[in-house]
């Protein structure tokens, strides 16, 4: 880590913006992926909570929203706060040329 002394107002404002970005709550998918990485879980470990491997893949790749039932099951099994899991997040779809679009 490179620590620098803040000497100017501009440097102070830049540092505040950086802190604000670090303090934002993650979206539901990022939170779930972080939990998985911290606990050594794989997609297969989510199948009994979310559904078959295709559904798990669609959720983690932001092609399908988390349903209310999925949110309840994830919160119960992994103790991820429901407030985080219920947040809206962008989905990815593809146009007729196969190009990714964020919806």
Residue pairs with C-beta under 8 A, 6 or more apart in sequence:
4 11
6 12
6 15
25 31
25 84
25 87
26 34
26 84
27 84
27 87
27 89
28 66
28 71
28 84
28 85
28 86
28 87
28 89
29 59
29 60
29 62
29 89
31 80
31 84
31 85
32 46
32 60
32 74
32 78
32 80
32 85
33 60
35 41
35 78
35 80
36 42
36 45
36 46
39 78
43 53
43 56
43 57
43 60
44 53
44 56
46 56
46 59
46 60
47 53
47 56
49 70
49 73
49 74
49 77
49 78
50 56
50 59
50 70
50 73
50 74
51 70
55 64
57 63
58 64
59 65
59 66
59 70
61 92
62 89
62 90
62 91
62 92
63 91
63 92
63 93
64 91
65 91
66 74
66 85
71 82
71 85
71 86
72 82
74 80
74 85
75 81
75 82
75 85
90 102
90 103
91 102
91 103
92 100
92 101
92 102
92 103
93 100
93 101
93 103
94 100
94 101
95 101
